[in-house]
Amino acid sequence: MDAPEIIDYYILFHNHTEGMALYQYIRAHGANARICPVPRTASACCGMSLLVLEEDIEAVRRCVAESGITILDIVGLPRDINPHRDRYC
Protein backbone atom coordinates (compact mmCIF):
# COMPACT_ATOMS: atom_id res chain seq x y z
CA MET A 1 0.00 0.00 0.00
CA ASP A 2 1.35 3.42 -0.95
CA ALA A 3 1.87 6.10 1.67
CA PRO A 4 -0.47 9.09 1.38
CA GLU A 5 0.85 11.88 -0.80
CA ILE A 6 2.33 14.76 1.19
CA ILE A 7 1.68 18.25 -0.14
CA ASP A 8 4.11 21.11 0.47
CA TYR A 9 2.90 24.67 -0.07
CA TYR A 10 5.02 27.41 -1.60
CA ILE A 11 4.11 31.06 -1.15
CA LEU A 12 5.25 33.07 -4.16
CA PHE A 13 6.10 36.79 -4.23
CA HIS A 14 6.72 39.64 -6.64
CA ASN A 15 9.97 40.43 -4.85
CA HIS A 16 12.29 39.37 -2.07
CA THR A 17 11.25 42.27 0.22
CA GLU A 18 7.63 41.10 0.40
CA GLY A 19 8.80 37.54 1.05
CA MET A 20 11.01 38.57 3.95
CA ALA A 21 8.28 40.79 5.42
CA LEU A 22 5.77 37.93 5.38
CA TYR A 23 8.34 35.50 6.80
CA GLN A 24 8.95 37.83 9.75
CA TYR A 25 5.20 38.32 10.25
CA ILE A 26 4.54 34.58 10.20
CA ARG A 27 7.32 33.86 12.70
CA ALA A 28 6.20 36.71 15.01
CA HIS A 29 2.70 35.19 15.10
CA GLY A 30 3.86 31.67 16.01
CA ALA A 31 3.31 29.99 12.64
CA ASN A 32 5.95 27.98 10.76
CA ALA A 33 7.52 28.63 7.36
CA ARG A 34 10.96 28.26 5.80
CA ILE A 35 12.67 30.42 3.21
CA CYS A 36 13.52 28.39 0.11
CA PRO A 37 14.04 28.70 -3.64
CA VAL A 38 10.96 28.63 -5.84
CA PRO A 39 10.50 25.22 -7.47
CA ARG A 40 10.55 25.81 -11.23
CA THR A 41 7.40 23.71 -11.55
CA ALA A 42 5.61 26.39 -9.49
CA SER A 43 6.85 29.61 -11.08
CA ALA A 44 9.80 31.58 -12.37
CA CYS A 45 9.04 34.57 -10.12
CA CYS A 46 11.58 36.39 -7.94
CA GLY A 47 13.32 33.16 -6.94
CA MET A 48 12.42 33.23 -3.25
CA SER A 49 9.43 31.49 -1.70
CA LEU A 50 8.24 30.38 1.70
CA LEU A 51 7.81 26.66 2.20
CA VAL A 52 4.88 25.73 4.42
CA LEU A 53 4.02 22.22 5.51
CA GLU A 54 0.51 20.91 5.09
CA GLU A 55 -0.24 21.00 8.83
CA ASP A 56 0.71 24.71 9.02
CA ILE A 57 -1.02 26.05 5.91
CA GLU A 58 -4.23 27.30 7.56
CA ALA A 59 -2.35 29.34 10.18
CA VAL A 60 -0.15 30.79 7.46
CA ARG A 61 -3.17 31.66 5.26
CA ARG A 62 -4.56 33.62 8.22
CA CYS A 63 -1.23 35.45 8.56
CA VAL A 64 -1.29 36.34 4.86
CA ALA A 65 -4.82 37.75 5.18
CA GLU A 66 -4.04 39.69 8.38
CA SER A 67 -0.68 41.10 7.26
CA GLY A 68 -1.84 42.80 4.08
CA ILE A 69 1.41 41.76 2.39
CA THR A 70 0.97 41.11 -1.32
CA ILE A 71 1.69 37.60 -2.57
CA LEU A 72 1.52 36.17 -6.08
CA ASP A 73 0.07 32.79 -5.17
CA ILE A 74 0.14 29.81 -2.85
CA VAL A 75 1.01 26.67 -4.80
CA GLY A 76 0.61 23.16 -3.42
CA LEU A 77 3.00 20.58 -4.86
CA PRO A 78 3.51 16.91 -4.00
CA ARG A 79 6.68 16.45 -1.97
CA ASP A 80 9.44 15.36 -4.32
CA ILE A 81 12.45 14.12 -2.41
CA ASN A 82 14.86 12.18 -4.55
CA PRO A 83 17.61 10.62 -2.41
CA HIS A 84 19.69 10.01 -5.56
CA ARG A 85 19.66 13.63 -6.77
CA ASP A 86 23.18 14.99 -7.31
CA ARG A 87 24.63 11.53 -6.88
CA TYR A 88 27.05 10.69 -9.63
CA CYS A 89 28.57 7.37 -8.59
ABEGO torsion letter per residue (X at the ends): XBBBBBBBBBBBBABAAAAAAAAAAAAAAGBBBBBBBBBAAABABAGBBBBBBAAAAAAAAAAAAAAGBBBABBBBBBBBBBAABGBAX
